[in-house]
Amino acid sequence: MEKSKKIYMDYAASISPNPSSIHSVGVEAKKKLENSRKKCANILGTQPRNIIFTSSGTESNNLAIQGIVFSWFQNNNKNLPHLITTNIEHSSVLETFKMLEKRKLAQITIVPVEPNGIVDPEKIKKEIKKNTVLVSVMYANNEIGTIQPLREIAKEVRFYRKTTSQPYPFFHTDAVQAVNYLDLNVEKLGIDLLSLSGSKIEGAGKVGMLYKKNNVPLVNIFGGGDQEMGFRPSTENLSEIIKFASALELVGKIKEKENKRLLKLRGYFIKKLLNLNPGIKINGDLENRLPNNINITIPKIPSDLLVIELSAKGIYVSEKSACKSGDKGGSYVIEAISPLQKGSLRFSLGRKTTKTDIDYTIKSLKEILKKLKKWYT
């Protein structure tokens, strides 16, 4: 008997199996998609139905922010919705806030962080009012690595909802930088919406993810189909989603051990840096920061010049967020915590970073500073 053939003739739907198709290949793809959703839900301590796959962290942030704003309008509220965030958020949050304000779709309040790069929950609390629909505070900053007090902010948001018997505001966090190092259990954190990106997880697919709590009245901000429970129309990027879920699962298993290793490396690196030049300033809180982050300022020497000099020696660092690296001027995050300070260097460590790498970086930086000394003394 001839072995049964499998002939795929659904190329108009997708050149690869489409999870939305009802034929057997589509059903198998759907199983793989839902298995990936379940893996992600387990890491976050939630249900699979609360996981929405997107194309990126930026899209996840936009869906969270604009989805809440437009849900407010769907309920025929007369007043403009009010949004609260901080002045060191990722540009995908800050610029979305400003865009909504410019288009007269929202009122916004941008709360300044303290000089250590951490926001005071009391200052968030004071800005909440009757038409506040969303508070968005990142879990950890992408430039200076400072970790924000999410649990304390969440308590203030919940307390306001309880005492006013209102469903709003909801609490969103951009956890893109935190994913490899911090607890992502959404119940413990007390958040309603959480954004992730595969671009910050080693081996992950090029996709994003948004967690949405059951009672959050998020609405679709796009036109199109009804994929992802109707929140994100587009054929799911299945192969990348599978990689994302597996990588996220692995992060959960190695996080504790890797954090300890990175903390030792970071401490060693900082000690070497300060011995190299006593004038070097570490930007952001020294304790409440990601274990892989070292952000410094070296007085009198332009940070962009140091980036170029280090690159010539095969060491690749940044002076500000990659999303803003093409913009002229310094980092708005550094300006927010130290207005008179000009420039910074961000060293961010990863799974492949070794003590040998740090020693070579210190040696190279010493040579560069010696070379540049005659111009900047």
C-alpha positions as CSV (number, residue, x, y, z in Angstrom):
1,M,0.0,0.0,0.0
2,E,1.4,3.4,-1.0
3,K,2.4,5.6,1.9
4,S,0.1,8.5,2.4
5,K,1.5,11.7,0.9
6,K,1.2,15.1,2.5
7,I,0.6,17.8,-0.2
8,Y,0.3,21.4,1.0
9,M,-1.9,23.5,-1.2
10,D,-2.8,26.3,1.1
11,Y,-0.1,28.8,0.1
12,A,-2.6,31.6,-0.3
13,A,-3.1,31.4,3.5
14,S,0.6,31.2,4.3
15,I,3.7,29.6,2.8
16,S,4.1,27.7,6.1
17,P,1.4,26.0,8.2
18,N,-1.1,28.6,9.5
19,P,-2.4,28.2,13.1
20,S,-5.7,29.7,11.9
21,S,-6.4,27.0,9.3
22,I,-8.7,24.2,10.1
23,H,-7.0,21.4,8.1
24,S,-4.8,18.9,10.0
25,V,-1.5,20.8,9.3
26,G,-3.1,24.0,10.6
27,V,-4.5,22.2,13.7
28,E,-1.0,20.9,14.4
29,A,0.4,24.4,14.1
30,K,-2.3,25.7,16.5
31,K,-1.2,23.1,19.1
32,K,2.4,24.3,18.9
33,L,1.2,27.9,19.2
34,E,-0.9,27.1,22.3
35,N,1.9,25.0,23.8
36,S,4.2,28.0,23.5
37,R,1.5,30.2,25.1
38,K,1.3,27.8,28.0
39,K,5.1,27.9,28.5
40,C,5.1,31.7,28.7
41,A,2.1,31.7,31.0
42,N,3.8,29.3,33.4
43,I,6.8,31.6,33.7
44,L,4.6,34.5,34.5
45,G,2.3,32.6,36.9
46,T,-0.8,33.2,34.9
47,Q,-3.2,31.5,32.5
48,P,-2.5,31.0,28.7
49,R,-5.5,33.1,27.7
50,N,-3.7,36.1,29.3
51,I,-0.7,35.9,26.9
52,I,-0.8,37.9,23.6
53,F,2.0,37.4,21.1
54,T,3.2,40.5,19.2
55,S,6.0,41.4,16.8
56,S,8.2,43.3,19.4
57,G,8.4,44.9,22.8
58,T,7.6,48.3,21.1
59,E,4.4,46.8,19.8
60,S,3.5,45.3,23.1
61,N,3.9,48.7,24.8
62,N,1.8,50.4,22.2
63,L,-0.9,47.8,22.5
64,A,-1.0,48.1,26.3
65,I,-1.0,52.0,26.3
66,Q,-3.2,52.7,23.3
67,G,-5.4,49.7,24.0
68,I,-6.3,51.1,27.4
69,V,-6.9,54.6,26.0
70,F,-9.2,53.5,23.3
71,S,-11.1,51.2,25.7
72,W,-11.8,54.4,27.8
73,F,-13.4,56.0,24.7
74,Q,-15.4,52.9,23.9
75,N,-17.1,53.4,27.2
76,N,-18.3,56.8,26.1
77,N,-16.3,58.7,28.8
78,K,-16.5,62.4,28.2
79,N,-13.2,63.4,29.8
80,L,-9.8,62.8,28.2
81,P,-8.0,59.8,29.8
82,H,-5.0,60.6,31.9
83,L,-1.8,58.6,31.8
84,I,1.2,58.6,34.2
85,T,4.7,57.5,33.5
86,T,8.3,58.5,34.4
87,N,10.9,60.5,32.6
88,I,13.3,57.6,32.0
89,E,11.0,55.2,30.3
90,H,11.9,53.5,27.0
91,S,11.1,55.7,24.0
92,S,8.3,53.3,22.9
93,V,6.5,54.3,26.1
94,L,7.5,58.0,26.4
95,E,6.9,58.8,22.7
96,T,3.6,57.0,22.7
97,F,2.5,59.1,25.6
98,K,3.6,62.3,23.9
99,M,1.9,61.3,20.6
100,L,-1.4,60.7,22.4
101,E,-1.2,64.1,24.1
102,K,-0.3,65.8,20.8
103,R,-3.2,64.3,19.1
104,K,-5.4,65.4,22.0
105,L,-6.3,61.8,22.9
106,A,-4.9,61.9,26.4
107,Q,-3.6,64.0,29.2
108,I,-0.2,62.9,30.5
109,T,1.9,63.3,33.6
110,I,5.6,62.5,33.5
111,V,7.0,62.0,37.0
112,P,10.7,62.6,37.4
113,V,12.8,59.9,39.1
114,E,15.1,60.6,41.9
115,P,18.9,61.3,41.3
116,N,19.5,57.6,41.9
117,G,17.3,56.7,38.9
118,I,14.4,55.3,41.0
119,V,10.9,56.8,41.1
120,D,9.3,57.6,44.5
121,P,5.9,55.7,44.6
122,E,4.5,58.5,46.7
123,K,5.0,60.8,43.7
124,I,3.1,58.4,41.5
125,K,0.3,58.2,44.1
126,K,-0.1,62.0,44.2
127,E,-0.6,62.2,40.4
128,I,-3.5,59.7,40.2
129,K,-6.9,61.4,39.6
130,K,-10.4,60.5,38.6
131,N,-9.7,60.1,34.9
132,T,-6.3,58.3,35.3
133,V,-6.6,55.1,33.2
134,L,-3.0,53.9,33.2
135,V,0.2,54.0,35.1
136,S,3.2,52.8,33.2
137,V,6.5,52.3,34.9
138,M,9.3,50.2,33.5
139,Y,10.6,47.3,35.6
140,A,14.3,48.0,35.0
141,N,15.8,50.8,33.0
142,N,17.5,49.9,29.7
143,E,20.4,52.4,30.1
144,I,21.3,52.7,33.8
145,G,19.8,49.3,34.9
146,T,17.9,50.8,37.9
147,I,15.0,48.6,39.2
148,Q,11.8,50.3,40.0
149,P,9.6,49.6,43.1
150,L,6.8,47.9,41.1
151,R,5.2,46.2,44.1
152,E,4.9,49.5,46.0
153,I,3.5,51.3,43.0
154,A,1.0,48.5,42.4
155,K,-0.2,48.8,46.0
156,E,-1.0,52.5,45.5
157,V,-2.8,51.8,42.2
158,R,-4.9,49.0,43.8
159,F,-5.6,51.1,46.9
160,Y,-7.0,53.9,44.7
161,R,-9.2,51.5,42.8
162,K,-10.5,50.0,46.0
163,T,-11.2,53.3,47.8
164,T,-12.9,54.9,44.8
165,S,-14.7,51.7,43.5
166,Q,-13.4,52.4,40.0
167,P,-11.9,49.9,37.6
168,Y,-9.2,52.4,36.6
169,P,-6.3,53.0,36.7
170,F,-4.5,49.9,35.4
171,F,-0.8,49.3,36.0
172,H,1.6,48.4,33.1
173,T,5.3,47.6,33.2
174,D,7.8,47.4,30.4
175,A,9.8,44.3,31.6
176,V,11.9,44.0,28.4
177,Q,15.2,44.6,30.2
178,A,14.2,42.7,33.4
179,V,13.3,39.4,31.8
180,N,16.7,37.7,32.2
181,Y,17.3,38.7,35.8
182,L,14.1,39.5,37.8
183,D,11.0,37.7,39.0
184,L,8.2,37.8,36.4
185,N,5.4,36.5,38.5
186,V,2.6,38.9,37.7
187,E,0.6,38.1,40.8
188,K,3.5,38.9,43.1
189,L,4.3,42.0,41.2
190,G,0.7,43.1,41.3
191,I,0.6,44.4,37.7
192,D,-2.1,44.3,35.1
193,L,-0.1,44.5,31.9
194,L,3.5,43.4,31.2
195,S,5.5,43.7,28.0
196,L,8.4,41.5,26.9
197,S,10.7,41.2,23.8
198,G,12.6,38.3,22.4
199,S,15.4,40.7,21.3
200,K,16.7,40.7,24.9
201,I,16.7,37.0,25.5
202,E,19.5,34.8,24.1
203,G,18.2,32.3,21.6
204,A,14.7,33.8,21.6
205,G,12.7,34.5,18.4
206,K,12.1,37.9,17.0
207,V,8.7,38.4,18.6
208,G,7.2,40.2,21.5
209,M,4.6,39.3,24.2
210,L,2.1,41.2,26.2
211,Y,0.5,39.8,29.4
212,K,-3.0,41.1,30.0
213,K,-4.9,40.4,33.3
214,N,-8.4,39.0,32.9
215,N,-10.3,42.1,33.9
216,V,-8.3,44.6,31.8
217,P,-10.6,46.2,29.2
218,L,-7.9,46.2,26.4
219,V,-9.1,46.8,22.9
220,N,-7.5,46.0,19.5
221,I,-5.7,49.1,18.1
222,F,-5.2,47.6,14.7
223,G,-7.4,46.8,11.7
224,G,-7.5,43.2,10.4
225,G,-8.2,39.7,11.6
226,D,-9.0,38.2,14.9
227,Q,-5.8,36.4,15.8
228,E,-4.5,36.4,19.3
229,M,-7.9,36.5,20.9
230,G,-8.8,39.4,18.8
231,F,-6.1,41.7,20.2
232,R,-3.4,41.4,17.6
233,P,-4.6,40.7,14.0
234,S,-1.9,39.1,11.9
235,T,-0.8,35.5,11.1
236,E,1.3,34.4,14.1
237,N,5.0,34.1,13.5
238,L,5.0,30.5,14.8
239,S,8.6,29.5,14.3
240,E,9.8,32.6,16.2
241,I,7.2,32.2,18.9
242,I,8.3,28.7,19.6
243,K,11.9,29.9,20.0
244,F,10.8,32.7,22.2
245,A,8.8,30.4,24.6
246,S,11.7,27.9,24.8
247,A,14.2,30.6,25.5
248,L,12.0,32.2,28.2
249,E,11.6,28.8,29.8
250,L,15.4,28.3,29.9
251,V,15.9,31.8,31.4
252,G,13.6,30.7,34.3
253,K,15.8,27.7,35.0
254,I,19.2,29.5,34.9
255,K,18.3,32.9,36.3
256,E,19.4,32.4,39.9
257,K,22.8,30.9,39.1
258,E,23.5,33.4,36.3
259,N,22.6,36.4,38.5
260,K,25.1,35.3,41.1
261,R,27.8,35.0,38.4
262,L,27.0,38.4,36.9
263,L,27.0,40.1,40.3
264,K,30.5,38.9,41.0
265,L,31.7,40.0,37.5
266,R,30.0,43.4,37.9
267,G,31.5,44.0,41.3
268,Y,34.9,43.1,39.9
269,F,34.4,45.4,36.9
270,I,33.3,48.4,39.0
271,K,36.3,48.0,41.3
272,K,38.7,47.9,38.4
273,L,37.0,50.9,36.8
274,L,37.3,53.0,39.9
275,N,40.9,52.1,40.4
276,L,41.5,53.1,36.8
277,N,40.2,56.6,37.3
278,P,38.9,57.9,40.7
279,G,36.8,60.5,38.8
280,I,34.6,57.9,37.1
281,K,31.0,58.1,38.2
282,I,28.7,55.1,38.3
283,N,25.2,56.3,37.1
284,G,22.1,55.0,38.9
285,D,21.6,53.3,42.2
286,L,24.4,50.9,43.1
287,E,22.2,48.3,44.8
288,N,18.8,48.4,43.1
289,R,20.1,47.7,39.6
290,L,20.3,44.8,37.1
291,P,23.3,42.5,37.8
292,N,24.6,42.9,34.3
293,N,24.5,46.7,34.1
294,I,27.4,49.2,34.5
295,N,26.8,52.7,33.4
296,I,29.6,55.2,33.9
297,T,30.6,58.8,33.1
298,I,34.3,59.6,32.6
299,P,34.8,63.4,33.2
300,K,35.9,65.6,30.3
301,I,36.0,62.8,27.7
302,P,33.1,62.6,25.1
303,S,31.3,59.3,25.4
304,D,30.8,58.9,21.7
305,L,34.6,59.2,21.3
306,L,35.1,56.4,23.9
307,V,32.6,54.2,22.1
308,I,34.6,54.6,18.8
309,E,37.9,54.0,20.5
310,L,36.7,50.9,22.3
311,S,35.2,49.6,19.1
312,A,38.5,49.9,17.4
313,K,39.8,47.5,20.0
314,G,37.0,45.0,19.4
315,I,34.9,46.1,22.5
316,Y,31.4,47.1,21.7
317,V,29.5,49.3,24.2
318,S,26.9,52.1,23.9
319,E,26.4,55.6,25.1
320,K,22.6,55.5,25.2
321,S,19.6,53.3,24.2
322,A,20.1,51.5,20.9
323,C,16.7,52.9,19.9
324,K,18.0,56.4,20.2
325,S,21.6,55.8,19.1
326,G,21.1,57.6,15.8
327,D,19.8,60.8,17.5
328,K,22.0,63.7,18.1
329,G,22.7,64.8,21.7
330,G,23.2,62.9,24.9
331,S,21.0,60.4,26.8
332,Y,17.7,61.8,28.1
333,V,18.0,59.2,30.9
334,I,21.3,60.5,32.1
335,E,20.0,64.1,31.8
336,A,17.0,63.1,33.9
337,I,19.2,62.0,36.9
338,S,22.0,64.4,36.4
339,P,21.1,67.5,34.4
340,L,24.6,69.0,34.3
341,Q,26.3,65.7,33.3
342,K,27.3,65.1,29.7
343,G,27.6,61.6,28.3
344,S,27.8,58.1,29.6
345,L,29.0,54.6,28.7
346,R,26.9,51.6,29.2
347,F,28.6,48.2,29.6
348,S,26.1,45.4,29.7
349,L,27.2,41.8,30.5
350,G,25.7,38.6,29.2
351,R,26.0,34.8,29.4
352,K,29.1,34.8,27.4
353,T,30.9,37.5,29.3
354,T,34.0,36.3,31.2
355,K,36.5,37.8,33.7
356,T,39.1,37.7,30.8
357,D,36.8,39.9,28.8
358,I,36.6,42.4,31.7
359,D,40.4,42.4,32.1
360,Y,40.9,43.1,28.4
361,T,38.3,45.9,28.5
362,I,40.0,47.6,31.5
363,K,43.4,47.2,29.8
364,S,42.1,48.8,26.6
365,L,40.3,51.6,28.4
366,K,43.5,52.4,30.3
367,E,45.4,52.7,27.0
368,I,42.6,54.9,25.5
369,L,42.5,57.2,28.5
370,K,46.3,57.6,28.4
371,K,46.1,58.4,24.7
372,L,43.3,61.0,25.1
373,K,44.7,62.5,28.3
374,K,46.7,65.2,26.5
375,W,43.5,66.5,24.7
376,Y,41.2,66.3,27.7
377,T,43.0,67.5,30.8
